[in-house]
Amino acid sequence: MVAAYITGLGVFLPNQPVNNEEIENVLGLINGKPSRAKSRILKNNGIKSRYYAIDPKTDKQTHNNAQLTAEAVRVLSRNSNFPLEDIECLVCGTSSPDQIIPNHALMVHGELGSPPCEVVCTSGVCCSGVTAFKYGYMDVSAGLTKNAVTTGSELVSAALRGVYFQPEIDAKIQDLEAKPVIAFEKDFLRWMLSDASAAVLITDTPRENGISLRIDWVDLVSFANVLETCMYGGGVKRADGSLQGWRDVENPEELWKQGYFSLKQDAKLLGENIIPYGQKGLLMVRDKYHLNSDDINWFLPHYSSEFFREQLYEQMAEIGINITYDKWFTNLTSKGNTGSASIFVMLEELMSSGKLQRGDKIFCLVPESARFSYAYMHLTAV
């Protein structure tokens, strides 16, 4: 294996930042009423601003996911003086593609119009950006290509607009008289998620000028064998915890009436498991890679809410990974939770901050609540 390095990053955040008071002006009301859960959820998650690929004046979508992602790659190209024509491998991860087929990465390649190259797509939620990154890292470190561009992107705002919830509300109007807001697990995510894209350049040599990040290792752990689905779309959850997918529905009208395509989160299941199982995964990588928290200069945790910050710190400290808060770096409050893009939006901001020094070690943690999987990365500034 040859060494592989991050030698460039590009981030694209669509339109102007949206503050907490403006969210429902952009996404729209559900059933014509302000959310009862909004203020409580925003207080817990700590997010102050985020970005949506929606024009607030026209309520029209300004970018699709492929366009959003291509913009991040173009930013990367400009910032790193790396011609799009030189891309040897393009790997794109997302949980919100514009269509089922063709895959998202092929659509991004089409948007870029760059020459033929290897193109791969990874699916998932928050971890899909890291799985794309790991594929690119493996490609370069195996000597199969000299470079790879990997992306994480999310276009979730379109699916969070009030109009998409209305058919289910209309179908359940009697139930809503007793419970006048939509189910909490659906309303929950409207105040948690937003849009962004990030692109990473991986090469087999470091930059001639400036700091590069040597990729030491990347690992992923799934606990889907012991935990049921927590975050989902394209299906509904049965009473026994199993998932019924949209293909099982005989009457297509039920897809809208029952909210099959609404993004949903089992908030109780999330709260009970996301941190404890992250600790279990962390134990595995700690022992596998002899991870020593004393050596870590920067810790980049992707979490969906400031509510989890103290819990995460305590659970890590319990297993001897005691990283003090002065080493934590996150931009959740200003950039929002952008799923598969989040960790790279953070990493780009850290690299642009001027705070990194050669020899600094960076540890990244990415939990995914869909069915509880986790990604871990270790990087060294060189």
ABEGO torsion letter per residue (X at the ends): XBBBBBABBBBBBBEBBBBAAAAAAAAEBBGGBBBAAAAAAAAAAGBABBBBBBBAAAGBBABBAAAAAAAAAAAAAAAAGBBAAABABBBBBBABBABAOBBAAAAAAAAAGBBBBBBBBBBEBAAAAAAAAAAAAAAAAAGABABBBBBBBBBAAAAABAAAAAAAAAAAAAAAAABABBBAAAAAAAAABBBBBBBBBBBABBBABEBBBBBABBBBBBAAAABBBABBBGBBBBAAGBBBBAAABABAAAAAAAGAABBBBBAAAAAAAAAAAAAAAAAAAAAAAGBBAAABABBBBBBABAAAAAAAAAAAAAAGBBBBAAABBBAAAAAEBAEAAAAAAAAAAAAAAGABBBGBBBBBBBBBAAAGBBBBBBBBBX
